[in-house]
Amino acid sequence: MRTLRFSAACWLALAPLLAISLFPFVVMLVTALKPLSEVFIYPPRWLPQHPSFESFADMWSATKFALALRNSLEIAFESTFCTLVVAVPAAYAMARIDFRLRETYRQFLLVTQMLSPILLVLGLFRLMASIPWGDGTLVNTRLGIIVPYAGFQMAFAVWMLSSYFAAIPKEIEEAAWMDGCSRGRAIRSVFLPLALPAIAVTGIVAFVAAWNEFAVALTLLRDPERQTVTLQVVNLVAGRYTVEWNQVMAATLIATVPVAIVFTWLQRYMVRGLTFGAIQ
Amino acid sequence: MIAPSLLLAAFVMCYPFYEIVKLSMHEVSRFGMLRAFTGTANFASVLADATFQASLWRTLIWTFFVVGGTLVISIPAAVVLNLDFAGRGIARAIVMLPWSVSLSMASIVWLWSFNADYGMVNAILQSLGLISRGVPWMARPETAFPIEIAVGVIVSIPFTTTILLGGLSSIPGDIYEAARIDGAGAFQQFRALTLPLLRSFINIAVILNVIHVFNSFPIIWIMTQGGPNEGTHILITYLYDLAFRLGRPGPAAAISLIMLAIVFVFTFVYLRMQARERT
């Protein structure tokens, strides 16, 4: 089957799809490398004639990009941490303990997974606005956004973790009990080290989701000092009369490429969690 | 051990849900102060609202075409990607690339690509001689909305293809050999073997896509904000517009509840489908 002609035919059949998949990356890169004078040339050209990193520097100074990067990192790290703190014990229970109502809990998770935060965003905003915090309310605070992120990532995380936990042989823990280990100690010194890779993968997925999130951040983070990278980039475009597209593309490139690399590496692990156990 | 997760869900889901129910049944000022209890008046006004009706209709079109278009492209793509050809790993990685870009970033890049004067889409069409002047794609709903649907399809392909690839890899290869011996052509094999065996994976991909696409906010919000002339609103963007720009939280809450009801129907269908798979 693997003749040269056969392979060429396959590539040819996929060509349109491959072109469309790569197109945004090419557009980002060529636009970001153009100086402003070349962005607004009519008719437009593909390649920059004098490629430069000017747009990156301009964007960095024109926006609060460093601050936004820091906000994004902090929010993503902290919400990932919260997600894991809640999800790891729940996933352990799902995988190991045959508790009553386990099936109900499974369905509860599925329903929360289907609830998109955007459907509840109005209520979330009112919730955060009603809780006093510091000088104001939880709106515009990191805490106010970390908690919803953790809540909406939880179902996915529990599901993904428990499917991995179930694959860790029970006998290892049981052997530790025989040796006089308490249940808690067996979890800590036998189970957790084995579960660490699964926890890491789930953590990265939660991190990427928080990094990319738009609607909740748009609603809850109104103060420019608090905004994430995603919001900053959108603000460079939204409601502006003139948009400096080379700067925008420089910013999207910075916001996208690190995540794209991690994601490409991870996606084969993700399907399990996303399809919610429907596919073994 | 599951208690913290239940508490968290109660806090970020149940309480906001309760708030939305409360809002939907009251007259609410633009700053969110509850005034008179009005029962179902918000629902009645929303249902009579022409923009709501148009958005509801457009949501159906949006969901149908994004999910349908995704499937029409993903099935053949998955079939080809499942063949054993040289460089398959690279081809798979490229097809999966758009998945790694957040919806908002993808929307921004496509918005720029469809720019009337300087966008690369017009540049390509002009160099092919298909158009003589730049087309202002995003200036009219008639062109902007189909473009948004196309972007929706592009971003949904990687996920769908992954699920279908998972299904294809579970089909044993020797049944095709048997079919070939019986004289079945490639297309016949596809229709009589691949499609039926893939059915449950297609069902799951469709229902999950329906739920995601129905709730999809960033593409339309970033590319057109529901405009021009409210001509590209779907329910979710109209809801957001009402709640946070037009200052009408009451009707927005009513739309939230209507959408939640629809999502629950989808979820129920999905649960039933899963239950059937298991038995």
Contacts between the chains, C-beta under 8 A, distances in Angstrom:
chain1	res1	chain2	res2	distance
A	1	B	83	7.5
A	1	B	84	5.9
A	1	B	85	7.9
A	2	B	84	6.0
A	2	B	85	6.5
A	2	B	86	6.4
A	4	B	86	7.5
A	6	B	83	7.9
A	6	B	85	6.1
A	7	B	85	4.1
A	7	B	86	4.0
A	7	B	87	6.8
A	10	B	80	5.5
A	10	B	83	5.8
A	10	B	85	4.1
A	10	B	88	7.8
A	10	B	91	7.6
A	11	B	85	7.4
A	11	B	87	7.0
A	11	B	91	6.9
A	13	B	76	7.5
A	13	B	80	5.2
A	14	B	77	6.8
A	14	B	80	5.7
A	14	B	81	7.4
A	14	B	91	5.7
A	14	B	95	7.3
A	17	B	73	6.7
A	17	B	77	5.6
A	17	B	95	6.2
A	17	B	157	7.2
A	18	B	91	6.8
A	18	B	94	5.1
A	18	B	95	6.9
A	20	B	154	5.9
A	21	B	94	5.4
A	21	B	95	5.8
A	21	B	97	5.1
A	21	B	98	5.4
A	21	B	154	7.7
A	21	B	157	8.0
A	22	B	94	6.3
A	22	B	97	7.0
A	23	B	113	7.3
A	23	B	120	8.0
A	24	B	98	7.1
A	24	B	101	6.8
A	24	B	106	6.2
A	24	B	109	4.3
A	24	B	110	6.8
A	24	B	113	7.4
A	25	B	97	7.0
A	27	B	109	5.7
A	27	B	112	6.8
A	27	B	113	5.3
A	27	B	120	5.5
A	28	B	109	5.8
A	31	B	112	6.9
A	39	B	118	6.5
A	40	B	117	7.8
A	40	B	118	5.8
A	41	B	118	7.4
A	42	B	117	5.7
A	42	B	118	6.7
A	42	B	134	7.9
A	43	B	123	6.1
A	43	B	126	6.2
A	44	B	117	7.8
A	44	B	118	4.8
A	44	B	119	7.0
A	44	B	120	6.4
A	44	B	122	7.5
A	44	B	123	4.5
A	45	B	123	7.5
A	46	B	120	7.1
A	46	B	123	7.3
A	85	B	4	7.4
A	86	B	4	4.7
A	86	B	5	5.0
A	86	B	8	5.5
A	87	B	5	6.8
A	89	B	1	4.0
A	89	B	2	7.4
A	89	B	4	6.9
A	90	B	1	6.0
A	90	B	2	4.5
A	90	B	4	7.3
A	90	B	5	4.5
A	92	B	1	6.2
A	93	B	1	4.0
A	93	B	2	5.4
A	94	B	2	7.8
A	97	B	1	7.5
A	105	B	2	6.0
A	107	B	271	6.6
A	108	B	6	7.9
A	108	B	9	7.6
A	110	B	267	7.0
A	110	B	270	7.7
A	110	B	271	6.7
A	111	B	264	7.7
A	111	B	267	5.9
A	112	B	9	5.5
A	112	B	13	6.2
A	114	B	211	5.6
A	114	B	263	5.9
A	114	B	266	7.3
A	114	B	267	4.5
A	114	B	270	7.6
A	115	B	13	6.2
A	115	B	260	7.7
A	115	B	263	7.1
A	116	B	211	7.9
A	116	B	212	8.0
A	116	B	215	3.8
A	116	B	263	7.6
A	118	B	215	5.9
A	118	B	217	5.0
A	118	B	236	6.0
A	118	B	240	7.4
A	119	B	215	6.4
A	119	B	236	7.6
A	119	B	256	5.6
A	119	B	259	5.6
A	119	B	260	5.6
A	119	B	263	6.9
A	120	B	12	7.8
A	120	B	13	6.4
A	120	B	16	4.3
A	120	B	17	6.3
A	120	B	20	6.8
A	120	B	256	7.2
A	121	B	240	7.3
A	121	B	243	7.5
A	122	B	16	7.5
A	122	B	19	7.5
A	122	B	20	5.8
A	122	B	23	6.9
A	122	B	239	7.7
A	122	B	243	4.9
A	122	B	249	6.3
A	122	B	252	5.7
A	122	B	253	5.8
A	122	B	256	6.0
A	123	B	15	7.1
A	123	B	16	2.7
A	123	B	17	6.1
A	123	B	18	7.4
A	123	B	19	3.9
A	123	B	20	4.4
A	123	B	23	7.7
A	123	B	253	7.9
A	123	B	256	7.7
A	124	B	12	6.7
A	124	B	16	4.8
A	125	B	243	8.0
A	126	B	16	7.2
A	126	B	19	4.7
A	126	B	23	7.5
A	126	B	32	6.4
A	127	B	11	7.8
A	127	B	12	7.7
A	127	B	15	5.5
A	127	B	16	5.4
A	127	B	19	6.4
A	129	B	32	7.5
A	147	B	8	7.4
A	147	B	11	6.9
A	147	B	12	6.1
A	148	B	12	4.8
A	150	B	8	6.4
A	150	B	12	7.9
A	151	B	8	4.9
A	151	B	9	6.1
A	151	B	11	6.9
A	151	B	12	3.4
A	151	B	13	6.5
A	152	B	12	6.9
A	154	B	5	5.5
A	154	B	8	6.2
A	154	B	9	7.0
A	158	B	5	6.5
A	211	B	102	7.6
A	212	B	102	3.3
A	212	B	103	7.5
A	212	B	104	7.3
A	212	B	105	7.7
A	213	B	102	7.9
A	214	B	102	7.0
A	214	B	103	6.9
A	214	B	104	4.3
A	214	B	217	7.3
A	214	B	218	4.8
A	215	B	217	4.9
A	215	B	218	6.9
A	215	B	221	7.9
A	215	B	240	7.6
A	219	B	244	6.6
A	230	B	102	6.4
A	230	B	104	5.4
A	230	B	105	7.3
A	233	B	104	7.4
A	233	B	105	6.8
A	233	B	108	6.5
A	234	B	104	5.8
A	234	B	108	6.8
A	234	B	222	6.1
A	237	B	108	5.7
A	237	B	111	6.9
A	237	B	222	7.2
A	238	B	222	7.1
A	238	B	225	7.6
A	245	B	112	5.3
A	245	B	115	7.5
A	245	B	118	7.3
A	248	B	108	6.5
A	248	B	112	6.9
A	249	B	109	7.3
A	249	B	112	7.0
A	252	B	105	4.9
A	252	B	108	5.8
A	252	B	109	6.1
A	255	B	102	7.7
A	255	B	105	5.9
A	256	B	100	7.5
A	256	B	101	5.3
A	256	B	102	7.4
A	256	B	105	5.2
A	259	B	100	6.1
A	259	B	101	7.8
A	259	B	102	7.4
A	260	B	97	6.8
A	260	B	100	3.9
A	260	B	101	6.4
A	261	B	100	7.9
A	262	B	100	7.9
A	263	B	99	6.7
A	263	B	100	3.6
A	264	B	93	6.0
A	264	B	96	6.5
A	264	B	97	7.0
A	264	B	100	5.8
A	267	B	96	5.7
A	267	B	99	6.3
A	267	B	100	7.7
A	267	B	158	7.7
A	267	B	162	6.9
A	271	B	162	5.3
A	271	B	163	6.7
A	271	B	166	6.2
A	274	B	159	7.1
A	274	B	208	7.5
A	275	B	163	6.3
A	275	B	204	6.2
A	275	B	208	7.0
A	276	B	274	7.8
A	277	B	274	7.9
A	278	B	204	5.1
A	278	B	273	7.9
A	278	B	274	5.3
A	278	B	277	6.4
A	279	B	163	6.8
A	279	B	166	5.5
A	279	B	167	7.5
A	279	B	201	7.0
A	279	B	204	6.9
